[in-house]
Amino acid sequence: MTARQAALLDLDGVLLDSATAVRSTLAAVATCALGRRVMPDDLPLNALHRPRIEVLALLDVVDPDDACDRWWDGAMAATPVQPFPGTLSGLQALRAQGTATGAVTLQDPERLRWLLPPAVAELLEVVVTRQDAAPKPAPDGLHLALDRLGVPPERAVFVGDSPSDMTAARAAGVVALGAVWGWHPPGALRAAGADHLLHTPTSIGASLMHHLSLIGST
């Protein structure tokens, strides 16, 4: 019997267009902490590439950890997050051909209740969070997802938009696919070991099926 194949994906910047929500949340948390209005345009350059604590500190928030504990989840929940155009149809195509699908994310599980759109959740057979396994760049989350799906690493691909995603994929022994529509530039993904780059969210359908076909059957 031929083993199934699996397509694992990151959420933020790959399946979910969450950049606007994160920038709005950073501004809202800073506004609450500083007592003056901070707009997304006031954020430092490359805010999405930096830890949120560092961004808030650059905005003169005295205790960024406390500010996030107080206001982050409420501010984030107030901004709807949508899937990138084409991702739902891509996941549907993968499922239709029998490919196992899952997500490995740095998000906390309690946030997924309002962050992850139901239309995306119902197309994912497994979702592994930072509380389920050591977070990326460790490969543990990918291995856990594949164990739950019953798919060996050599039969899987992982789509991510960050260098840590590529590092995790390589360490897990799966094909590393870099999503250039996400938060990090193509050069950073290549430097981190991306096997191939995907250029648009619609690549989640046909392109993933192509790369899975190259893995071959066992």
N, C-alpha and C positions, 0 to 999 in steps of 0.2 A: 504494500500500500504506500503510495507516495505521500510524503508529509506535506502539510499545508505550508504556504508561505505567509509572511507577515509584513505589513507596512506599519511601522511605528512612527509617530509624529510628535513634535513639540506642539504646545498650544499657542502661547503668546508669540506673535510674529510669524507663525506658520499657518495654523488653522484660524486663529482669532486675530482680528485687526484691533488690537488692544492699545496701540501706541497713543492714540488720542485720549483714551480713558486714563492711561498711566500719567500722561502729562497733566491732564486736568486734576487728577488726584494729588499729584505732587504740589500743584499750585494751591489746591484747597487745603491741604494739610499745613502748608506754609502760612496761608492766610489765617487759619485758626491759631497757629502757634505764635505768630507775630502780631496779631491784632490789627493788621492792615491788609488791604487787598493785594494779592499776588496773582498775576495772570500767567497762563502758560507761556506767553512770549517773554516773560521775565526769567524763565528758567535758564540755567547755564547751558553752554553748548554741549552737545553730546549727552544730554541729561538721561536719555534712554540707555546709554552705554555704561552709566555709572551706577553704583549702589545707591539706593534711594536715601540712605543715611548721609552719604557724601553730598548728594545734591541739596538736601535740606540744610546741611551745615554750611554749604556755600551761599545759601540764602540767609544766613545768620540765625537759623533756628538753633537755640542753645542746647536743647536736649532732643535730638532727632529721634532717638529710640522711643522716648516717652511720647513724642508727638505722633509717631506711627501707631503706637499702641492705642492712643486715644481716638484718632480720627481717620486712619487709613481705610479701614474696611467700610465705614459708613460713606466716605467720600467716593470710594471706588464703586460701591454698589449703586450709587446714584447716577452713574454714567453707563448706559447700555453698551455692551460689547457685541459686535457682529462678526460672523465668519467672513473671511475674504471671499469675494465672488469666485465661484467655481469650485470651492473646496467641498461643498456638500455633494455636488454631482460627481466629483472625483471619488469621494469616499463611497458613494453609492455604487459607482462602477467597480471599485475594488471589491466590495462586498458581493456584488452580483457574480463576479468570476471566482468567488470562493476564497479570496484573500482575507486573512485575519487582520483586523485593524485595532490599533491601540494608541494611547497617548502616554508620554512620559514627560512630566511637567515639574517645574520648581514651585508651582503654586501649592498652598496649603489646602487640604481637602475641604475644610469648611467654606472656603471662598468659592469653590466650584459650584456650590448650590445656586449662586446668583451670577457667577462669571461665565459658566459654560452653558451656551444656549441648548435647550432640549433637542433641537434638530441635529446638533452636532453630537451630543451625548448618546443619542440612540443609534448612531452609526459607529460607535466605538465599543469594542467588546471588552476592553479593559482600560482603566486609567490609573496610572501609578503616580503618586505625589511624592513630595520631599519627605513626608512622614512615613511613607511605606518602605523606603530604601534610602541609602546614602545618595544625596543629590548629585546630579551631573556637576563636574566632569567624570565622576565615578561611574562605572558601567553597571552598577548594582540595579538601578531602576529598569534599565533595558533588559537585563537578565531576568528580573522578576516578571516583567510584562510577558516575555517570551515563555517563561515557565508556565504562567497562567494560561497562555494561549496554546501551549503544547507544540511550539515551533522552535527548531534549533537555530542558533545564530546564523549559520551559513545559509539559511533560507529566508533571511530578513533584511529589510532596509530601514534606515532611520532618517527622517527628514527634520532638520533643525536649522535655526537661523543664527546660531552663535558659535564661537570657537569651542566653548565647553561642550556643546552638542556634538561637534565633530570629534572631539577627544573621546567623549563617552562612547560614540559609535565605534570608533576604531578599537578602543579597549574592549568593547563587548564582542567584537568579531563580526559586526554587521556592516553592510554597505552604508557609507556615510554620504548623505545627499544634502547639500547646502541650499537653503532657500534664500535667494537674494532679494526677495521682496520684504524680508524681515528687518531686523534692527541693526544688522552688521554688514559691512561691505564685503563684496566677493573676495577681495584679496585676503581678508582676515579668515574667511572660511577655508580658502585654499591652503593658507599657511598652517591652519589647524588640522589639515589632513582630509579635507573633503574629497571623496572619490569623483564626484560629479556635482555640477551646479544646476539647480532648477531655477528658471527665470521668471515664471509667473505662477500664481496660485492654481491656474488650470492644469499645471504640470502634475498635480496630485493624482489626476486620472491616468491619462495615456502614458505619460513619462514614467510614472511609477510602475505601471504594468510592463513597460519596456525593460526597465532595469530589473524587475523581478524575473522576467523571461530570460535575461542573460545569466541569472544565477543557475538556471537549469533545474532539472529534476534529480532527485536522489533515490 
